[in-house]
Amino acid sequence: MSADRPVAREDLEAAQAEAARWDDRWANDTSNNPNKFSAQRRDAHRRVDELTAALKAQGDQPMTDHEELCAELDRRFPDADHGTVVEHEGVSYRCRFYPLEKSRSRKSVTRWGRSWERV
């Protein structure tokens, strides 16, 4: 993503095609290497996630009600830790972190996601 131009829907479509291409190569691979193409697949899917988030932040792709609520709570409480309870418009919400991506060994988390749940 370039800082001087906004993300376009065509960028997302190209990234999705690239992710599908790496998924197909991985699925059709007959070698005895289960980790073959894992880095390319991971990077392609990460790019799709980043572009989707950027399009939603720009307003070019619709957000769900929950995503809008989470974005608002993230803006109001950017430093909230896991388990922090906050009040927004008379309703209490708890901050939750969850694993988005794990290492190849599956023993450690390499990327975390953040969400808010109603208490």
Summary of the structure (lengths in Angstrom):
residues: 119
radius of gyration: 17.7
end to end distance: 36.5
largest distance: 57.0
contacts: 269
relative contact order: 0.12
helix: 44%
strand: 22%
